[in-house]
Amino acid sequence: MSNGQITLPEQKVPVSREVDVVVVGGGASGIAAAISAAKNGAKTLLIEQRGFLGGMGTVSLVPAFCPFTDKRKTIIRGIGLELMERMKAACNPDYRREYEHTLDWVPIDPEVLKRVYDDAAAEHGVSLLYHTFVYDVVLSENGRTIEGIVIVNKTGRSFVRCRYVIDATGDADIAALAGVSFQKGGEQGELQPGSMCYMLANVDRQRFLRFLEETGDTGQLHKTVERAIAEGALPEGRKSISGLAWVNDYLVGVNFGHVFGIDGTKAEDLTRGAIEGRKLAERQTKFFRDYVPGFEQAHLIASGEQVGIRETRRIRGDYVLTAEDFMEARTFPDDIARNAYYIDIHLANSKGSMTFTHLAPGQSHGVPYRVLLPEGVDNLWVPGRAASSDRAVQGSLRVMPNCFAMGQAAGTAAAMAMGVNGSSRDVSVPELQQRLLEQGAWLGDNYASAAAGG
Ligand SMILES: Cc1cc2nc3c(=O)[nH]c(=O)nc-3n(C[C@H](O)[C@H](O)[C@H](O)COP(=O)(O)OP(=O)(O)OC[C@H]3O[C@@H](n4cnc5c(N)ncnc54)[C@H](O)[C@@H]3O)c2cc1C
Protein backbone atom coordinates (compact mmCIF):
# COMPACT_ATOMS: atom_id res chain seq x y z
CA MET A 1 0.00 0.00 0.00
CA SER A 2 1.27 3.49 -0.80
CA ASN A 3 -0.24 6.98 -0.66
CA GLY A 4 -3.55 5.63 0.58
CA GLN A 5 -3.92 3.35 -2.44
CA ILE A 6 -3.70 -0.40 -2.96
CA THR A 7 -3.28 -2.47 -6.11
CA LEU A 8 -5.94 -5.12 -6.43
CA PRO A 9 -4.75 -8.53 -7.56
CA GLU A 10 -5.43 -9.34 -11.19
CA GLN A 11 -8.64 -11.33 -11.34
CA LYS A 12 -10.29 -13.63 -13.87
CA VAL A 13 -14.03 -13.06 -14.17
CA PRO A 14 -16.55 -15.20 -16.03
CA VAL A 15 -18.25 -13.98 -19.21
CA SER A 16 -21.84 -14.00 -18.01
CA ARG A 17 -23.55 -12.83 -21.24
CA GLU A 18 -22.90 -12.12 -24.90
CA VAL A 19 -25.35 -9.73 -26.52
CA ASP A 20 -25.65 -7.31 -29.40
CA VAL A 21 -26.65 -4.26 -27.38
CA VAL A 22 -26.22 -3.51 -23.70
CA VAL A 23 -28.25 -0.66 -22.29
CA VAL A 24 -27.01 0.56 -18.92
CA GLY A 25 -29.65 2.31 -16.83
CA GLY A 26 -33.40 1.85 -16.90
CA GLY A 27 -34.69 5.43 -16.72
CA ALA A 28 -36.79 7.02 -19.47
CA SER A 29 -33.86 7.00 -21.91
CA GLY A 30 -32.80 3.44 -21.09
CA ILE A 31 -36.23 1.81 -21.32
CA ALA A 32 -36.92 3.50 -24.67
CA ALA A 33 -33.46 2.58 -25.96
CA ALA A 34 -33.76 -1.06 -24.92
CA ILE A 35 -37.24 -1.50 -26.38
CA SER A 36 -36.27 0.09 -29.68
CA ALA A 37 -33.01 -1.86 -29.99
CA ALA A 38 -34.88 -5.12 -29.37
CA LYS A 39 -37.79 -4.13 -31.60
CA ASN A 40 -35.33 -3.49 -34.43
CA GLY A 41 -33.75 -6.90 -34.14
CA ALA A 42 -30.90 -6.62 -31.62
CA LYS A 43 -30.39 -9.11 -28.81
CA THR A 44 -30.63 -6.58 -26.01
CA LEU A 45 -29.75 -6.62 -22.32
CA LEU A 46 -30.88 -3.82 -20.00
CA ILE A 47 -28.90 -3.52 -16.78
CA GLU A 48 -30.23 -1.50 -13.86
CA GLN A 49 -28.83 -1.08 -10.37
CA ARG A 50 -32.29 -0.96 -8.70
CA GLY A 51 -34.89 -3.70 -8.67
CA PHE A 52 -37.14 -1.86 -11.15
CA LEU A 53 -37.13 0.48 -14.13
CA GLY A 54 -38.12 4.12 -14.31
CA GLY A 55 -35.05 6.03 -13.15
CA MET A 56 -35.90 9.36 -11.53
CA GLY A 57 -39.63 8.77 -12.17
CA THR A 58 -39.73 5.75 -9.84
CA VAL A 59 -36.41 5.69 -7.96
CA SER A 60 -36.70 9.31 -6.91
CA LEU A 61 -40.49 9.69 -7.15
CA VAL A 62 -40.36 12.63 -9.59
CA PRO A 63 -44.13 13.11 -9.55
CA ALA A 64 -45.14 13.92 -13.15
CA PHE A 65 -44.11 13.64 -16.79
CA CYS A 66 -43.19 17.00 -18.30
CA PRO A 67 -45.25 18.05 -21.34
CA PHE A 68 -45.36 15.86 -24.44
CA THR A 69 -46.70 18.85 -26.41
CA ASP A 70 -45.48 22.27 -27.51
CA LYS A 71 -48.87 23.61 -26.28
CA ARG A 72 -50.27 23.27 -29.79
CA LYS A 73 -49.53 19.69 -30.80
CA THR A 74 -47.93 16.50 -29.52
CA ILE A 75 -44.24 16.57 -30.33
CA ILE A 76 -42.95 13.67 -28.24
CA ARG A 77 -44.52 10.58 -29.73
CA GLY A 78 -43.27 7.04 -30.33
CA ILE A 79 -42.28 4.76 -27.48
CA GLY A 80 -42.39 7.42 -24.77
CA LEU A 81 -45.95 8.39 -25.53
CA GLU A 82 -46.99 4.73 -25.79
CA LEU A 83 -45.48 3.97 -22.38
CA MET A 84 -47.16 6.93 -20.73
CA GLU A 85 -50.51 5.97 -22.28
CA ARG A 86 -50.01 2.42 -21.02
CA MET A 87 -49.41 3.72 -17.53
CA LYS A 88 -52.61 5.77 -17.69
CA ALA A 89 -54.59 2.77 -18.95
CA ALA A 90 -53.26 0.62 -16.09
CA CYS A 91 -54.20 3.16 -13.40
CA ASN A 92 -57.41 3.14 -11.34
CA PRO A 93 -60.64 4.30 -13.04
CA ASP A 94 -60.69 7.65 -11.22
CA TYR A 95 -57.17 8.37 -12.49
CA ARG A 96 -58.11 7.35 -16.03
CA ARG A 97 -61.21 9.55 -16.03
CA GLU A 98 -59.21 12.59 -14.99
CA TYR A 99 -56.09 12.21 -17.15
CA GLU A 100 -57.32 10.28 -20.18
CA HIS A 101 -56.86 13.27 -22.49
CA THR A 102 -53.96 14.94 -20.67
CA LEU A 103 -50.50 14.98 -22.26
CA ASP A 104 -48.79 17.63 -20.16
CA TRP A 105 -47.81 17.17 -16.53
CA VAL A 106 -49.36 13.72 -16.28
CA PRO A 107 -48.94 12.49 -12.67
CA ILE A 108 -46.90 9.33 -12.18
CA ASP A 109 -48.29 6.41 -10.21
CA PRO A 110 -44.89 4.84 -9.50
CA GLU A 111 -46.08 1.32 -8.66
CA VAL A 112 -48.12 1.15 -11.85
CA LEU A 113 -45.26 2.58 -13.91
CA LYS A 114 -42.78 -0.01 -12.62
CA ARG A 115 -45.08 -2.86 -13.74
CA VAL A 116 -45.81 -1.24 -17.10
CA TYR A 117 -42.07 -0.96 -17.79
CA ASP A 118 -41.43 -4.58 -16.70
CA ASP A 119 -44.17 -5.78 -19.04
CA ALA A 120 -43.15 -3.60 -21.98
CA ALA A 121 -39.54 -4.78 -21.75
CA ALA A 122 -40.63 -8.43 -21.62
CA GLU A 123 -43.05 -8.05 -24.54
CA HIS A 124 -40.31 -6.70 -26.77
CA GLY A 125 -37.86 -9.41 -25.79
CA VAL A 126 -35.51 -7.20 -23.75
CA SER A 127 -33.52 -9.23 -21.20
CA LEU A 128 -33.49 -7.53 -17.83
CA LEU A 129 -30.81 -7.71 -15.18
CA TYR A 130 -31.71 -5.79 -12.04
CA HIS A 131 -29.69 -5.24 -8.87
CA THR A 132 -26.57 -4.96 -11.00
CA PHE A 133 -24.05 -2.15 -11.16
CA VAL A 134 -21.74 -1.50 -14.08
CA TYR A 135 -18.37 -0.41 -12.77
CA ASP A 136 -15.92 -0.83 -15.61
CA VAL A 137 -15.52 -1.16 -19.36
CA VAL A 138 -13.02 -3.06 -21.47
CA LEU A 139 -11.79 -1.11 -24.48
CA SER A 140 -10.20 -2.28 -27.70
CA GLU A 141 -6.49 -1.63 -28.15
CA ASN A 142 -7.04 1.66 -29.96
CA GLY A 143 -9.47 2.74 -27.24
CA ARG A 144 -12.31 3.51 -29.66
CA THR A 145 -14.50 0.46 -29.13
CA ILE A 146 -16.07 -0.88 -25.94
CA GLU A 147 -15.67 -4.65 -26.08
CA GLY A 148 -17.78 -5.24 -23.02
CA ILE A 149 -18.64 -4.03 -19.56
CA VAL A 150 -17.82 -5.31 -16.11
CA ILE A 151 -20.71 -5.75 -13.73
CA VAL A 152 -21.11 -6.61 -10.08
CA ASN A 153 -24.13 -8.05 -8.31
CA LYS A 154 -25.04 -10.68 -5.71
CA THR A 155 -23.84 -13.39 -8.10
CA GLY A 156 -20.39 -11.81 -8.18
CA ARG A 157 -18.38 -9.93 -10.77
CA SER A 158 -18.61 -10.80 -14.44
CA PHE A 159 -18.03 -9.54 -17.94
CA VAL A 160 -20.78 -8.85 -20.47
CA ARG A 161 -19.51 -9.01 -24.03
CA CYS A 162 -21.38 -6.79 -26.44
CA ARG A 163 -21.13 -5.09 -29.79
CA TYR A 164 -22.81 -1.83 -28.83
CA VAL A 165 -23.44 0.07 -25.61
CA ILE A 166 -26.07 2.63 -24.74
CA ASP A 167 -25.13 4.66 -21.70
CA ALA A 168 -28.47 5.63 -20.16
CA THR A 169 -27.09 6.08 -16.64
CA GLY A 170 -28.04 9.77 -16.66
CA ASP A 171 -24.54 10.41 -15.30
CA ALA A 172 -22.57 9.22 -18.38
CA ASP A 173 -20.91 6.62 -16.14
CA ILE A 174 -19.98 4.38 -19.06
CA ALA A 175 -18.75 7.22 -21.26
CA ALA A 176 -16.59 8.49 -18.38
CA LEU A 177 -15.16 5.00 -17.83
CA ALA A 178 -14.39 4.85 -21.57
CA GLY A 179 -12.43 8.10 -21.32
CA VAL A 180 -14.94 10.39 -23.04
CA SER A 181 -14.55 14.10 -22.20
CA PHE A 182 -17.34 15.66 -20.22
CA GLN A 183 -18.28 18.73 -18.22
CA LYS A 184 -20.00 18.54 -14.87
CA GLY A 185 -22.28 21.46 -14.04
CA GLY A 186 -21.28 25.08 -14.62
CA GLU A 187 -17.93 26.82 -15.10
CA GLN A 188 -17.28 26.81 -11.35
CA GLY A 189 -18.51 23.23 -11.04
CA GLU A 190 -21.82 24.48 -9.62
CA LEU A 191 -24.66 21.96 -9.93
CA GLN A 192 -28.40 22.24 -9.86
CA PRO A 193 -29.62 21.04 -6.46
CA GLY A 194 -31.14 17.66 -5.78
CA SER A 195 -34.69 17.27 -4.48
CA MET A 196 -36.16 14.54 -2.34
CA CYS A 197 -39.60 13.97 -3.82
CA TYR A 198 -42.24 12.11 -1.83
CA MET A 199 -45.88 11.02 -1.70
CA LEU A 200 -48.51 12.18 0.78
CA ALA A 201 -51.61 10.08 1.33
CA ASN A 202 -54.80 10.93 3.18
CA VAL A 203 -55.06 14.40 1.72
CA ASP A 204 -58.23 16.15 0.55
CA ARG A 205 -57.79 17.73 -2.86
CA GLN A 206 -61.22 19.39 -3.03
CA ARG A 207 -60.67 21.13 0.29
CA PHE A 208 -57.20 22.23 -0.94
CA LEU A 209 -58.70 23.68 -4.15
CA ARG A 210 -61.29 25.59 -2.12
CA PHE A 211 -58.45 27.02 0.00
CA LEU A 212 -56.66 28.27 -3.14
CA GLU A 213 -59.87 29.83 -4.39
CA GLU A 214 -60.64 31.55 -1.09
CA THR A 215 -57.11 32.90 -0.49
CA GLY A 216 -56.04 33.56 -4.09
CA ASP A 217 -52.83 31.62 -3.45
CA THR A 218 -51.29 29.83 -6.43
CA GLY A 219 -51.13 26.08 -7.03
CA GLN A 220 -47.48 26.36 -6.07
CA LEU A 221 -48.49 27.96 -2.76
CA HIS A 222 -46.31 31.05 -3.16
CA LYS A 223 -48.01 33.03 -0.36
CA THR A 224 -48.23 30.15 2.07
CA VAL A 225 -44.63 29.04 1.56
CA GLU A 226 -43.32 32.59 1.97
CA ARG A 227 -45.24 32.95 5.22
CA ALA A 228 -43.93 29.61 6.49
CA ILE A 229 -40.32 30.60 5.67
CA ALA A 230 -40.79 33.94 7.45
CA GLU A 231 -42.16 32.11 10.49
CA GLY A 232 -39.30 29.58 10.50
CA ALA A 233 -41.52 26.61 9.65
CA LEU A 234 -39.56 26.05 6.41
CA PRO A 235 -35.87 26.69 5.62
CA GLU A 236 -34.64 29.47 3.29
CA GLY A 237 -34.65 28.52 -0.39
CA ARG A 238 -37.16 28.48 -3.22
CA LYS A 239 -40.27 30.39 -2.16
CA SER A 240 -42.79 28.02 -3.72
CA ILE A 241 -43.47 24.38 -4.42
CA SER A 242 -42.11 23.01 -7.71
CA GLY A 243 -45.08 20.77 -8.22
CA LEU A 244 -47.96 18.84 -6.72
CA ALA A 245 -49.13 15.92 -8.88
CA TRP A 246 -52.50 14.54 -7.78
CA VAL A 247 -52.70 10.81 -8.47
CA ASN A 248 -56.26 11.03 -7.12
CA ASP A 249 -58.20 13.17 -4.65
CA TYR A 250 -56.43 11.67 -1.64
CA LEU A 251 -52.88 10.91 -2.86
CA VAL A 252 -50.40 13.50 -4.09
CA GLY A 253 -46.79 13.42 -5.31
CA VAL A 254 -44.67 16.33 -4.10
CA ASN A 255 -41.61 17.99 -5.64
CA PHE A 256 -40.69 20.74 -3.18
CA GLY A 257 -37.45 22.30 -2.05
CA HIS A 258 -33.84 21.47 -2.58
CA VAL A 259 -30.83 19.71 -1.15
CA PHE A 260 -27.78 21.74 -2.13
CA GLY A 261 -24.22 20.78 -3.04
CA ILE A 262 -24.95 17.20 -4.09
CA ASP A 263 -22.78 15.66 -6.81
CA GLY A 264 -24.80 12.65 -7.97
CA THR A 265 -21.62 10.87 -9.10
CA LYS A 266 -20.36 10.66 -5.51
CA ALA A 267 -21.74 8.08 -3.07
CA GLU A 268 -20.87 10.32 -0.10
CA ASP A 269 -22.97 13.17 -1.53
CA LEU A 270 -25.84 10.83 -2.37
CA THR A 271 -25.75 9.59 1.22
CA ARG A 272 -25.95 13.13 2.58
CA GLY A 273 -28.70 13.88 0.05
CA ALA A 274 -30.70 10.90 1.26
CA ILE A 275 -30.41 11.88 4.93
CA GLU A 276 -30.98 15.63 4.47
CA GLY A 277 -33.72 14.97 1.92
CA ARG A 278 -35.70 12.73 4.26
CA LYS A 279 -35.36 15.31 7.07
CA LEU A 280 -36.65 18.01 4.73
CA ALA A 281 -39.56 15.83 3.60
CA GLU A 282 -40.56 15.32 7.24
CA ARG A 283 -40.35 19.07 7.96
CA GLN A 284 -42.36 19.87 4.84
CA THR A 285 -45.03 17.33 5.78
CA LYS A 286 -45.43 19.16 9.08
CA PHE A 287 -45.67 22.43 7.13
CA PHE A 288 -48.43 20.97 4.94
CA ARG A 289 -50.35 19.69 7.96
CA ASP A 290 -50.04 23.00 9.84
CA TYR A 291 -50.47 25.51 7.02
CA VAL A 292 -52.42 23.96 4.16
CA PRO A 293 -56.13 23.11 4.44
CA GLY A 294 -56.78 19.69 2.94
CA PHE A 295 -53.47 18.39 4.30
CA GLU A 296 -54.38 18.26 8.01
CA GLN A 297 -54.21 14.46 8.05
CA ALA A 298 -51.45 14.11 5.44
CA HIS A 299 -49.38 10.97 5.86
CA LEU A 300 -45.88 10.65 4.35
CA ILE A 301 -45.98 7.20 2.77
CA ALA A 302 -42.82 7.17 0.65
CA SER A 303 -39.80 9.28 -0.20
CA GLY A 304 -37.37 8.67 -3.06
CA GLU A 305 -35.00 5.75 -2.68
CA GLN A 306 -32.42 8.26 -3.87
CA VAL A 307 -32.45 12.05 -3.80
CA GLY A 308 -33.52 13.27 -7.25
CA ILE A 309 -30.54 14.41 -9.36
CA ARG A 310 -31.01 17.06 -12.05
CA GLU A 311 -27.50 17.45 -13.33
CA THR A 312 -24.11 15.75 -13.31
CA ARG A 313 -21.93 15.04 -16.36
CA ARG A 314 -22.65 16.20 -19.90
CA ILE A 315 -20.62 14.36 -22.50
CA ARG A 316 -18.65 16.06 -25.23
CA GLY A 317 -20.39 14.78 -28.35
CA ASP A 318 -19.98 15.28 -32.09
CA TYR A 319 -22.22 18.32 -31.64
CA VAL A 320 -22.89 20.40 -28.52
CA LEU A 321 -26.45 21.73 -28.52
CA THR A 322 -26.44 25.37 -27.37
CA ALA A 323 -28.76 27.91 -25.83
CA GLU A 324 -28.65 29.74 -29.17
CA ASP A 325 -29.95 26.63 -30.96
CA PHE A 326 -32.76 26.57 -28.41
CA MET A 327 -33.62 30.29 -28.66
CA GLU A 328 -33.55 30.23 -32.47
CA ALA A 329 -35.61 27.02 -32.53
CA ARG A 330 -33.06 25.58 -34.95
CA THR A 331 -33.58 22.53 -37.12
CA PHE A 332 -30.68 20.22 -38.04
CA PRO A 333 -30.30 17.84 -40.97
CA ASP A 334 -29.80 14.95 -38.53
CA ASP A 335 -32.67 15.66 -36.13
CA ILE A 336 -33.87 12.61 -34.23
CA ALA A 337 -36.34 14.44 -31.96
CA ARG A 338 -37.69 17.87 -31.11
CA ASN A 339 -37.80 19.69 -27.78
CA ALA A 340 -40.16 22.39 -26.59
CA TYR A 341 -39.64 22.21 -22.82
CA TYR A 342 -38.43 25.45 -21.26
CA ILE A 343 -34.95 25.98 -19.84
CA ASP A 344 -35.45 25.23 -16.18
CA ILE A 345 -32.28 25.67 -14.13
CA HIS A 346 -32.74 25.39 -10.39
CA LEU A 347 -30.77 27.51 -7.92
CA ALA A 348 -27.34 26.07 -6.99
CA ASN A 349 -27.57 27.41 -3.39
CA SER A 350 -30.28 28.68 -1.04
CA LYS A 351 -29.65 32.34 -1.96
CA GLY A 352 -29.69 31.70 -5.73
CA SER A 353 -32.53 32.15 -8.18
CA MET A 354 -34.28 30.03 -10.79
CA THR A 355 -33.72 30.48 -14.54
CA PHE A 356 -36.69 29.94 -16.87
CA THR A 357 -36.60 30.54 -20.64
CA HIS A 358 -39.62 29.57 -22.70
CA LEU A 359 -40.16 29.04 -26.42
CA ALA A 360 -43.40 30.41 -27.84
CA PRO A 361 -46.31 27.94 -28.01
CA GLY A 362 -45.99 25.82 -31.15
CA GLN A 363 -42.20 26.27 -31.30
CA SER A 364 -39.57 23.61 -30.77
CA HIS A 365 -35.97 22.98 -31.73
CA GLY A 366 -34.34 19.94 -33.25
CA VAL A 367 -32.21 17.46 -31.36
CA PRO A 368 -29.48 16.24 -33.71
CA TYR A 369 -28.26 12.64 -33.77
CA ARG A 370 -24.72 13.90 -33.10
CA VAL A 371 -25.52 14.91 -29.49
CA LEU A 372 -25.84 11.19 -28.69
CA LEU A 373 -22.38 10.34 -30.06
CA PRO A 374 -19.50 10.73 -27.61
CA GLU A 375 -16.24 11.90 -29.14
CA GLY A 376 -13.61 9.21 -29.46
CA VAL A 377 -15.77 6.08 -29.09
CA ASP A 378 -17.44 4.34 -32.01
CA ASN A 379 -19.97 1.94 -30.48
CA LEU A 380 -21.49 4.06 -27.72
CA TRP A 381 -24.56 6.32 -27.53
CA VAL A 382 -25.42 8.62 -24.61
CA PRO A 383 -29.11 9.59 -24.67
CA GLY A 384 -30.84 11.31 -21.74
CA ARG A 385 -29.75 13.74 -19.10
CA ALA A 386 -26.05 13.47 -20.02
CA ALA A 387 -26.37 14.03 -23.79
CA SER A 388 -24.08 16.60 -25.39
CA SER A 389 -25.36 20.12 -24.76
CA ASP A 390 -24.33 23.28 -23.00
CA ARG A 391 -25.50 23.74 -19.43
CA ALA A 392 -28.49 25.93 -20.31
CA VAL A 393 -29.94 23.45 -22.80
CA GLN A 394 -29.36 20.55 -20.40
CA GLY A 395 -31.78 22.42 -18.13
CA SER A 396 -34.42 21.75 -20.78
CA LEU A 397 -33.37 18.59 -22.59
CA ARG A 398 -33.12 16.60 -19.34
CA VAL A 399 -36.85 15.99 -18.82
CA MET A 400 -38.38 12.54 -19.25
CA PRO A 401 -40.28 12.99 -22.55
CA ASN A 402 -37.05 14.15 -24.25
CA CYS A 403 -35.15 11.29 -22.65
CA PHE A 404 -37.65 8.81 -24.12
CA ALA A 405 -37.21 10.35 -27.57
CA MET A 406 -33.40 10.36 -27.43
CA GLY A 407 -33.45 6.80 -26.08
CA GLN A 408 -35.66 5.61 -28.92
CA ALA A 409 -33.23 7.12 -31.42
CA ALA A 410 -30.18 5.60 -29.72
CA GLY A 411 -31.71 2.11 -29.53
CA THR A 412 -32.88 2.21 -33.14
CA ALA A 413 -29.48 3.44 -34.29
CA ALA A 414 -27.67 0.70 -32.36
CA ALA A 415 -29.77 -1.99 -34.06
CA MET A 416 -29.13 -0.34 -37.44
CA ALA A 417 -25.38 -0.14 -36.81
CA MET A 418 -25.49 -3.87 -36.11
CA GLY A 419 -27.34 -4.37 -39.39
CA VAL A 420 -24.51 -2.74 -41.36
CA ASN A 421 -21.83 -4.19 -39.11
CA GLY A 422 -20.59 -0.66 -38.58
CA SER A 423 -20.10 2.05 -35.98
CA SER A 424 -22.53 4.59 -34.57
CA ARG A 425 -21.29 6.99 -37.23
CA ASP A 426 -21.89 4.52 -40.08
CA VAL A 427 -25.65 4.63 -39.51
CA SER A 428 -27.43 6.30 -42.42
CA VAL A 429 -29.16 9.28 -40.83
CA PRO A 430 -31.98 9.52 -43.42
CA GLU A 431 -32.70 5.81 -42.89
CA LEU A 432 -32.64 6.28 -39.12
CA GLN A 433 -35.06 9.20 -39.41
CA GLN A 434 -37.31 7.14 -41.67
CA ARG A 435 -37.28 4.22 -39.23
CA LEU A 436 -38.07 6.57 -36.32
CA LEU A 437 -41.00 8.04 -38.22
CA GLU A 438 -42.30 4.57 -39.08
CA GLN A 439 -42.09 3.69 -35.41
CA GLY A 440 -44.14 6.65 -34.31
CA ALA A 441 -41.63 9.39 -33.58
CA TRP A 442 -42.18 13.01 -34.62
CA LEU A 443 -39.27 14.99 -36.07
CA GLY A 444 -41.01 18.15 -37.20
CA ASP A 445 -43.42 19.09 -39.96
CA ASN A 446 -40.91 18.62 -42.78
CA TYR A 447 -40.18 15.08 -41.81
CA ALA A 448 -43.79 14.21 -41.04
CA SER A 449 -44.91 15.32 -44.50
CA ALA A 450 -41.98 13.51 -46.15
CA ALA A 451 -43.11 10.33 -44.44
CA ALA A 452 -46.72 10.87 -45.48
CA GLY A 453 -45.55 11.33 -49.04
CA GLY A 454 -43.69 8.02 -48.85
C1 LIG B 1 -36.36 16.60 -8.48
C2 LIG B 1 -36.54 16.42 -9.94
C3 LIG B 1 -37.71 16.82 -10.55
C4 LIG B 1 -37.91 16.59 -11.90
N1 LIG B 1 -39.11 16.91 -12.44
C5 LIG B 1 -39.43 16.43 -13.65
C6 LIG B 1 -40.76 16.45 -14.11
O1 LIG B 1 -41.65 16.98 -13.45
N2 LIG B 1 -41.04 15.86 -15.30
C7 LIG B 1 -40.05 15.30 -16.09
O2 LIG B 1 -40.38 14.78 -17.16
N3 LIG B 1 -38.76 15.30 -15.70
C8 LIG B 1 -38.44 15.81 -14.48
N4 LIG B 1 -37.16 15.74 -14.02
C9 LIG B 1 -36.06 15.30 -14.91
C10 LIG B 1 -36.06 13.82 -15.18
O3 LIG B 1 -36.67 13.08 -14.16
C11 LIG B 1 -34.64 13.25 -15.38
O4 LIG B 1 -33.77 14.17 -15.95
C12 LIG B 1 -34.76 12.04 -16.28
O5 LIG B 1 -35.41 11.03 -15.53
C13 LIG B 1 -33.42 11.55 -16.78
O6 LIG B 1 -33.63 10.33 -17.45
P1 LIG B 1 -32.42 9.40 -17.77
O7 LIG B 1 -32.98 8.19 -18.39
O8 LIG B 1 -31.37 10.17 -18.49
O9 LIG B 1 -31.77 9.06 -16.33
P2 LIG B 1 -32.42 8.52 -14.99
O10 LIG B 1 -33.88 8.73 -14.92
O11 LIG B 1 -31.60 9.13 -13.91
O12 LIG B 1 -32.14 6.96 -15.04
C14 LIG B 1 -30.84 6.45 -14.95
C15 LIG B 1 -30.93 5.01 -14.45
O13 LIG B 1 -29.63 4.42 -14.53
C16 LIG B 1 -29.36 3.67 -13.37
N5 LIG B 1 -27.90 3.66 -13.22
C17 LIG B 1 -27.11 4.74 -13.09
N6 LIG B 1 -25.82 4.38 -13.05
C18 LIG B 1 -25.79 3.04 -13.16
C19 LIG B 1 -24.72 2.08 -13.19
N7 LIG B 1 -23.44 2.45 -13.17
N8 LIG B 1 -25.04 0.76 -13.27
C20 LIG B 1 -26.35 0.38 -13.34
N9 LIG B 1 -27.41 1.25 -13.33
C21 LIG B 1 -27.12 2.57 -13.24
C22 LIG B 1 -30.09 4.43 -12.28
O14 LIG B 1 -30.39 3.58 -11.18
C23 LIG B 1 -31.36 4.91 -13.00
O15 LIG B 1 -32.42 4.01 -12.89
C24 LIG B 1 -36.89 15.99 -12.67
C25 LIG B 1 -35.70 15.60 -12.07
C26 LIG B 1 -35.51 15.79 -10.72
C27 LIG B 1 -34.26 15.31 -10.10
The ligand as an SDF file (V2000), in Angstrom:
LIG
                    3D

 53 58  0  0  0  0  0  0  0  0999 V2000
  -36.3610   16.5990   -8.4810 C   0  0  0  0  0  0  0  0  0  0  0  0
  -36.5380   16.4160   -9.9420 C   0  0  0  0  0  0  0  0  0  0  0  0
  -37.7080   16.8180  -10.5450 C   0  0  0  0  0  0  0  0  0  0  0  0
  -37.9120   16.5900  -11.9020 C   0  0  0  0  0  0  0  0  0  0  0  0
  -39.1090   16.9120  -12.4360 N   0  0  0  0  0  0  0  0  0  0  0  0
  -39.4270   16.4260  -13.6540 C   0  0  0  0  0  0  0  0  0  0  0  0
  -40.7590   16.4510  -14.1150 C   0  0  0  0  0  0  0  0  0  0  0  0
  -41.6500   16.9780  -13.4500 O   0  0  0  0  0  0  0  0  0  0  0  0
  -41.0400   15.8610  -15.3050 N   0  0  0  0  0  0  0  0  0  0  0  0
  -40.0530   15.3000  -16.0870 C   0  0  0  0  0  0  0  0  0  0  0  0
  -40.3790   14.7790  -17.1580 O   0  0  0  0  0  0  0  0  0  0  0  0
  -38.7610   15.3020  -15.6970 N   0  0  0  0  0  0  0  0  0  0  0  0
  -38.4420   15.8080  -14.4760 C   0  0  0  0  0  0  0  0  0  0  0  0
  -37.1560   15.7420  -14.0180 N   0  0  0  0  0  0  0  0  0  0  0  0
  -36.0600   15.3030  -14.9100 C   0  0  0  0  0  0  0  0  0  0  0  0
  -36.0550   13.8200  -15.1780 C   0  0  0  0  0  0  0  0  0  0  0  0
  -36.6700   13.0800  -14.1570 O   0  0  0  0  0  0  0  0  0  0  0  0
  -34.6410   13.2510  -15.3770 C   0  0  0  0  0  0  0  0  0  0  0  0
  -33.7730   14.1690  -15.9470 O   0  0  0  0  0  0  0  0  0  0  0  0
  -34.7580   12.0350  -16.2770 C   0  0  0  0  0  0  0  0  0  0  0  0
  -35.4140   11.0270  -15.5290 O   0  0  0  0  0  0  0  0  0  0  0  0
  -33.4220   11.5510  -16.7760 C   0  0  0  0  0  0  0  0  0  0  0  0
  -33.6330   10.3270  -17.4510 O   0  0  0  0  0  0  0  0  0  0  0  0
  -32.4160    9.3960  -17.7730 P   0  0  0  0  0  0  0  0  0  0  0  0
  -32.9760    8.1890  -18.3940 O   0  0  0  0  0  0  0  0  0  0  0  0
  -31.3690   10.1740  -18.4890 O   0  0  0  0  0  0  0  0  0  0  0  0
  -31.7740    9.0600  -16.3330 O   0  0  0  0  0  0  0  0  0  0  0  0
  -32.4220    8.5230  -14.9860 P   0  0  0  0  0  0  0  0  0  0  0  0
  -33.8770    8.7310  -14.9170 O   0  0  0  0  0  0  0  0  0  0  0  0
  -31.6030    9.1280  -13.9060 O   0  0  0  0  0  0  0  0  0  0  0  0
  -32.1430    6.9590  -15.0430 O   0  0  0  0  0  0  0  0  0  0  0  0
  -30.8450    6.4480  -14.9460 C   0  0  0  0  0  0  0  0  0  0  0  0
  -30.9280    5.0110  -14.4550 C   0  0  0  0  0  0  0  0  0  0  0  0
  -29.6320    4.4160  -14.5300 O   0  0  0  0  0  0  0  0  0  0  0  0
  -29.3590    3.6680  -13.3720 C   0  0  0  0  0  0  0  0  0  0  0  0
  -27.9040    3.6620  -13.2240 N   0  0  0  0  0  0  0  0  0  0  0  0
  -27.1080    4.7420  -13.0920 C   0  0  0  0  0  0  0  0  0  0  0  0
  -25.8170    4.3760  -13.0470 N   0  0  0  0  0  0  0  0  0  0  0  0
  -25.7950    3.0420  -13.1550 C   0  0  0  0  0  0  0  0  0  0  0  0
  -24.7230    2.0780  -13.1880 C   0  0  0  0  0  0  0  0  0  0  0  0
  -23.4390    2.4550  -13.1660 N   0  0  0  0  0  0  0  0  0  0  0  0
  -25.0360    0.7610  -13.2700 N   0  0  0  0  0  0  0  0  0  0  0  0
  -26.3500    0.3780  -13.3450 C   0  0  0  0  0  0  0  0  0  0  0  0
  -27.4100    1.2490  -13.3340 N   0  0  0  0  0  0  0  0  0  0  0  0
  -27.1220    2.5670  -13.2440 C   0  0  0  0  0  0  0  0  0  0  0  0
  -30.0880    4.4300  -12.2800 C   0  0  0  0  0  0  0  0  0  0  0  0
  -30.3930    3.5830  -11.1840 O   0  0  0  0  0  0  0  0  0  0  0  0
  -31.3560    4.9100  -13.0000 C   0  0  0  0  0  0  0  0  0  0  0  0
  -32.4240    4.0090  -12.8870 O   0  0  0  0  0  0  0  0  0  0  0  0
  -36.8930   15.9920  -12.6720 C   0  0  0  0  0  0  0  0  0  0  0  0
  -35.6980   15.5960  -12.0680 C   0  0  0  0  0  0  0  0  0  0  0  0
  -35.5120   15.7940  -10.7200 C   0  0  0  0  0  0  0  0  0  0  0  0
  -34.2620   15.3110  -10.0950 C   0  0  0  0  0  0  0  0  0  0  0  0
  1  2  1  0
  2  3  1  0
  2 52  2  0
  3  4  2  0
  4  5  1  0
  4 50  1  0
  5  6  2  0
  6  7  1  0
  6 13  1  0
  7  8  2  0
  7  9  1  0
  9 10  1  0
 10 11  2  0
 10 12  1  0
 12 13  2  0
 13 14  1  0
 14 15  1  0
 14 50  1  0
 15 16  1  0
 16 17  1  0
 16 18  1  0
 18 19  1  0
 18 20  1  0
 20 21  1  0
 20 22  1  0
 22 23  1  0
 23 24  1  0
 24 25  2  0
 24 26  1  0
 24 27  1  0
 27 28  1  0
 28 29  2  0
 28 30  1  0
 28 31  1  0
 31 32  1  0
 32 33  1  0
 33 34  1  0
 33 48  1  0
 34 35  1  0
 35 36  1  0
 35 46  1  0
 36 37  1  0
 36 45  1  0
 37 38  2  0
 38 39  1  0
 39 40  1  0
 39 45  2  0
 40 41  1  0
 40 42  2  0
 42 43  1  0
 43 44  2  0
 44 45  1  0
 46 47  1  0
 46 48  1  0
 48 49  1  0
 50 51  2  0
 51 52  1  0
 52 53  1  0
M  END
$$$$
